[in-house]
Every structure is written in C-alpha cells, then in structure tokens.
Amino acid sequence: MSTKESAAIGQLLSLLESRYAIRVLWALKDGHPQTFRLLQDSVGGITPNTLNTRIKELRAAGLMDHGSHGYMVTSMGADLLKRMGDLSAFASKWAASQAKKHA
C-alpha cells in the first residue's frame, strides 16, 4: 500500500471513528431522505448537538447532503455503504461467536 493510500484510509477512518458517524450514515442506507428528528430517532441515543456536528462533518466530507425532503447520502456515501454491505452478515456471525464464548 502506498503512502498516499495509507493517508487516504487514515483520513476516512478518522472521520468514521467519530462518535455516531457510522450510525448516521447507516441510518440513511435505505436511500430515503430523513428529517433531522427522524434521523436522530433512527440513530438512537444521539444528542441534537452531536448529530448536528456529525452532519456537518459528513456533509463536508461529501458523504451526505440535505435536500428538499431531508438528509440523504450522496453517491459517494452510497458507495461507502455498499462496500460496508457485508457488515450486517459479518456482525451476525460475530455476535453468534461471542454468544458461544459466553455460554
């Protein structure tokens, strides 16, 4: 991996490591725009201040935007979510393995 690729991955991970950032994007994965309040409910447990901060960061990064019907992912955000699509299947396998460890 080149230095340039490592730097790009580092920048993306830094953004996504911010509290609730992935959850905000994940809440928009179905492609339907959401109002601020609906997005807050979809994420769950996020304060309005934190949601506002994440929205600003994710919009600045070009991963989400605001249209006439609410917040939605951009084509770049949709591409990221598509690439993360296997996360759900992996999470199920992982959770099952964790349950076996604790059983």
Phi, psi and omega in degrees: 000134182284165178298322180296317178295319179298319179294318179296316179296318178300317179296315181296314180296323178300317178295312185287339178285345178300139184308126177074359183301311180294322179296322179297312178297316182299324180295340181258007188296336181284353176087358179270130178299148179230141174290168179304312183295317179294320178297318178299317178294321180295322180286317178075126175077002181266136178282155178303322180296314180293318178299316179300318179296314180296319178301313180300316181294315182289328175291317179298328179278354179079019182263340176213163182211176179238126177244192183294338182254359178133196182276143179207162177281150174278179177297326177292319177295320178296322178297316178299314180296323177298317180292335178269003185304327180285354181300321181297313179296317179297318181299320178296315178297317181296314180299320179296319179292325178292321179296322178296322179296324185265003181272000000 
